[in-house]
Amino acid sequence: MEFIGILVFLVVVALQLAAMGLGVAALIIYILAIIDITKRSDQWKDKTMWLLLVILVPFCSLIYWFSVRKSVNRTYPIVSYPPVQPPTQPPTQPPVA
């Protein structure tokens, strides 16, 4: 009888750890989705809508991350701020002593 009690306890602990792991993974995807949306080009007209949906309805971050993001990557790539300018002159070499 004691064996069954220990087994039930271990199963409950394992389920709690699995639930915590899923929660942490969902939080990471939530944060990454917000970062990804804010780094998109301003020409993407749905940017504001998706940002509001992800912030107000966190489950939408999973929808964005696993379905919408792939199609958006092709059309509206992530931009860097400020835009990186190529150097106008080659770098000069320091004098060799």
Buried (B, 14 or more C-beta within 10 A) or exposed (E): EEEEEEEEEEEEEEEEEEEEEEEEEBEEBBEBBBEBBEEBEEEBEEBEEBBEBBBEEBEBBBBBBEEBBEEBEEEBEEEEEEEEEEEEEEEEEEEEE
